[in-house]
C-alpha cells in the first residue's frame, strides 16, 4: 500500500494574514534599563493588538537581564517583528530614542512610536495615536495626560503637581500650544523625523521630550493631543531624578532663545 505524503495547503487568505503579521508600517521604540519585570508582558501586550506593530527595544546594558529576555522572545516567537539594540551603559533617554529613530529611518517604517516599558502607557492606546496620524493626517500624535483634565493614576500628589505645572511652565515660557509638553507617549510620521535635525537635539531627559515637540511645532508640523490615562509603574524602579527635572527647567529657557534665533528646517511638502 503506497503512503501518500500529506501536504498542508495554505489558503490565500491565510497566506495574506501570515504576510501581514510580518509586515508593518509602524515601529514602537521602547528604551529599557532594568525592566525584567515588565518587558515580556509589554511586548506580548503590543503584539496582541489587532493592528500589527513591530517593536524595537533599546537596552542600555541592563544588569538584570532585560536584553536576554528580549533575545529569548526573538528566538522562540517573534523573530520577524521584535528587534533589539544593545548599548553599553546608561546613555540617556534622548540618545536611546534618537538611535531608535535612525534605526527606523533606515527601514521602511512610516509611523514611529515612543513608549515606556512599565505599562504607564497603555498599549491599547497605540492604535488611537496611529489613527490620529494615519487617518486624521496629523504629523505628531501625543498621548496627553493633561488635555482633558489631569489623567494620572497612582502618582504621589507632589509628582503630579510637579509634572502638571512643568508643562504649564513650558507653555508659558515658550508659547508652545501643547498641554502635556513632557509626555513620552507619541507617534511621529516618518517625514517629521526625516526633517528634524536629530544631530542638533541636545537634551537627554525630560527636556528631550519637550525639545522634540517644540522643534516639530516650530517647523510647522501638525500636532494632536490624544487624551490618555497615565498609570504609575507597578513593577520595577522609576528612573526619574531631580537632575532630569532641572535639565527640563533650564532647558526651556534655551528653547525659547532658539525659537527667537535659530533657523529651523522648512516644512516638507506632503508626498
Secondary structure, DSSP 4 states (H G I P E B T S, - for coil): -PPPPP-----HHHHHHHHHHH--SEEEEEEESS-TTTHHHHHHHHHTSSS--EEEEEE---TTSHHHHHHHHHHHT-TTTEEEEE-SS---HHHHHHHHHHHHHTTT-SEEEE--SSSSS-GGGHHHHHHHHHTT--SEEEEESSTTS--EES--HHHHHHHHHHHHHHHHHH----S-TT---EEEEHHHHHHS-GGG----SHHHHHHHHHHHHHHT--EEEEE--EE--SSS-----HHHHHHHHHHHHHHHHHHHH--PPPPPPP-
